[in-house]
Amino acid sequence: MTKSPISDAELDRRVLLRVWLIAAAFLAAVGFVNASTLIVDATREARSLDPRVPWILEYSSIVTITALVPLVALYERRFPLTPENWLKAIFAHFIGSVVFSTVHIAGMVLLRHAAYAVILGRSYRFFSDPLTDIVYEYRKDLLPYAVIVLILNLARSVEEHKREAEVARAEARETGRLTLKSGGRTILLDARSMEWAQAAANYVDIRANGMTHLARISLTALEQLLSEAGVDVVRVHRSRIVNRAKVIEIAPSRDGDFRIKTTDGSELGGSRRYRHLLPA
């Protein structure tokens, strides 16, 4: 098979950058809402509150969590959530969440000490009841840790799918062969042997060499693959395409649509809105 367009290291870099940007933007927005809410609530209740304090409290936490995203990404890469190892991964990520919370607490407390001293000119105290405070912070840290891990998994799945598609297009372009997925199987087809294809939910039925293959691909993506392989395909229905070279007969039907017969004897319905794409 054609060499992958991007390496695993480059894929991981893309995933990390995407998740880091998402986390930074989302957390910054949450911090803004939380800090401004604290200030508004204090004003409404006529409580004395230095308006700088909520911003320091919120963004010391946010900066620390954002800085931890690359470390979580490395750990998630080591223990990915897959159907084969989900139990081991869940246990590993429980340990990871404890470490994440510990480092988060230490980091934000250090930032708050520094910010209080420099901006407010006074000291910051975090632990009034150490055990209760740590458990409270861990409960709050568990959700962002889990969300970061899940987004990393989702982003990696998307990038791997894109890489597979790039490889399949390069393979089709260079060899004229289609590389298709069907469950755990890989189907290899000579692109020119394709008679027709029809969308079937998240799959496509592909007729070639007297057999019908079910592949996990969109009809549009299959069209792109066939085009890369130099096969002239035409859409005859919103959910159906045919290999123009395999069409041997076109006949009108009573409702204004038409019927197509291909070289292997298949008969397909076509929609009148696509009739102009075929010979008169």
N, C-alpha and C positions, 0 to 999 in steps of 0.2 A: 504494500500500500504506500501511497505517496507520503512523504515525510510531513509531519504535523506543521502547519504554518506558524504556530507559536509553541514555545517550550512550556513545561510545567511551571518553571520559575516565573515566566512572563505572565502565565495565567494567574498564578497566585498574587503577583503584583497588581494585576488589574482588579482582582477580587478585593484585595486589601484596600486599594485606593477608593473603589466604589463604596465599600462598606464604611470606611473611615469618613468619607464626605457625607454620607447619609447620616451617620451617627453624630457628627459634628453639627450639621444643620439642625437635626431634630432636637438634640439636647440643648443647643443654644436657644431654640424657640421655646422649649419647655422651661428653661431657666428664666427667660424673659417673662413668661406668663406667671411663673411662681413668684418671682421677686416683685413684680409690679402688683400682684394680688396681695402680697404681704403688706406692701406700703399702703394700698387702698384700704385694706381692712383696718390697719392701725389708725388711719385718718378717720374712718367712719366711727370707730370705737373710741376715738379721742385718746388713744394710747400714745405714750412717748416712744418714738422709734427713730433712730438715726437712719435716714433713707439709704445710706451707703451699706448698711449691714446686710440687708437681704441680697444685694448684688454680690457681696463678698461670699456669703454663705452658699448661694446657688452656684456661682461660677467657679469657686474653688473645687466643688464636687464635679462639675461638668468638665473642667480642664483635666482633672485627674482621670476621669472615665475615658475621655477622648484619647488621652495619652496611652491608656491601657489597651485600646483596640488592637494595635499590632501584636501585642503579646497574646491576646485572646485568639487572634487569627492563627498564630503559630501553634497554639495549643489545640485549636479546633482542627487544624490540618493533621495533627498527630492522632486525634481521636474524633474522626468524622462520624456523624450520625447516619448509619446505613442499616438496612434491614438485617444484615448479617451480624453486626456487632453492636446493636442498639443498647443491649443491657450493659456491656462493658463501657460503652460511650457515656451512658447516663451516669454511671458511678464515677467515671473519670471527670465528668463535668460537674458533678457535685463537689468533688475535691477542688476542681478549678474555680468554682464559684466562691468557695471559702477563701482561697488564696486571693482571688479578685477583690473580694470585699475587704480583706485585711490590708491589701496594698492601697485600695481606694481610700479607706479610712486614714491610713498613715499619710498618704499624699495630700488629701484635702486638709487634714489637721495642720500639716506643715505649712501649706499655702495660707491657711487662715491665720496662723501665728504670724507669718511674715506680713500679710496684708493688714492685720490689726495693728501691728507695731508701726508700719510705715504710713498707712492711711489714717488710722484712727488714733494713733499715739497711745495705745493701751494694749494690755495682754488679752489673749483669747483662752478660754477654758472650755474644753470639750467634755471630759469625763466627770460627770457628777455621780453617776452610778455605773461603773465600767461594764459590768456584765449586762445590765439592761440596755445600755447604750449600744454595745457591740451587737447584741441580738437584734435590736431595732434597726440598726444600719444594715445588717446582713439581710433582713427581710426586704428592705428597700433595694439592695444591690442585686438580689436574686433575679428580679424581673429584667433589668437592663442587661445583665449577663446572658440570660436565656435568649433575649431578643437579638443580641449581637451574634450569638452562636447560630441562631436560626437564619438570620439574614446572611451570614457567611455561607451557610449551607445552600441557601437559595441562590445567592450570587454565583457561587462556584458551579452549581448545576446549570445556570444560564450560560456561563462562560464556556463550560465544557460542551454544551449543546451547540453553541456557536462555533467552537473549534471543530467539532465533528462535521458540522455543515460545511465549513471551509475545506476540510480534508476531502469530503465527498465531492464537492464541486471541482477541486483540483484533480481528483481521480477521474471524474467524468470527462473533464477537458483533455486530459493527457492520454487516457486509455479508451474512452468511449464506453466505460463500464459504470453501471449504477451500483452504489454501495448503500444498502437500505437496512434498517433495523426492524425487527419484528419480534417483540418480547426480548428474550435473551439470544435470539438468533440474528445472524447477519446474512442478508440475501445479496448475492452478486449477480447482476443481470447485464447482458449486452443491451445497451440503450436502444439500438436499432431494432431489437426484437420486440419492443413494446408495441402492442396493438392499441390498447386504450387503458385509461385509468379513471377511477371513480371514487369520489370522497365517501368515506364511511366513518362518520363521527370524527374521532381523533386519528383515524387511520385512512389509508387509501388502498383500494383494491386495484392491483396492477395485472393486466393480462399480457402475458408474454410466453412464447414457445409452447402454446397450448395449455398453459397453466395459469391459475389466478393466484397471485401472491398478496398477502395482507401486510402492508408496511406502515410503520409509525412515522408519518411525514404528512405535511399539508400538501394539498393539490398545487398550490402556488410554488412551494419549495421544489416539488417534483418537476414542475414546468421549468424552473430555473436549472435544475440538474440536467434535464433532457436538452435544454438549449445549450448548456456548456458542452454536452457530448455531441452537438451538431445535429440533433434530431429535430425535424420540423414538426412541432405539435400544434394543434389548434383546439381551442375551447369550443365545444359544441353545446354546452350546457353549463350553468353556473357550478355544477358539481361533477363535470365530466370533460375529459380531454381525449383526443385521439391522435395517433401518429398519422400525419397526412399521407405518408407513403403507403400506409396500410389500408386506406379507404378505397374500396372497389365499387361502391354503389351508394348513391344518395337518392332518396325518394321522398316526395312530400306526403304528409299525413293530413287527415281531414280537418284537424284543428288548427292548421296553419304552421305546425311544427314539421319536423322531418325525421326520417329514419336513415340510419347509416349502416352499411354492412362492411365488415373488414375482412382481410384475407383469411382469417382463421374461421370465418363463418359467423362471427358474433354480430348481433343486430342491436344497435343502440338508438335511443331516442335523442333527438337534438331539439333545442329551443329555437324558435324563429328569430329571436333577437341576435343569434349568432350565425344565422344562415349566410350572411354576406361574407363570412370568412372562408367559405368553401366555394368551389367552382359552381357556376350557374348550371 
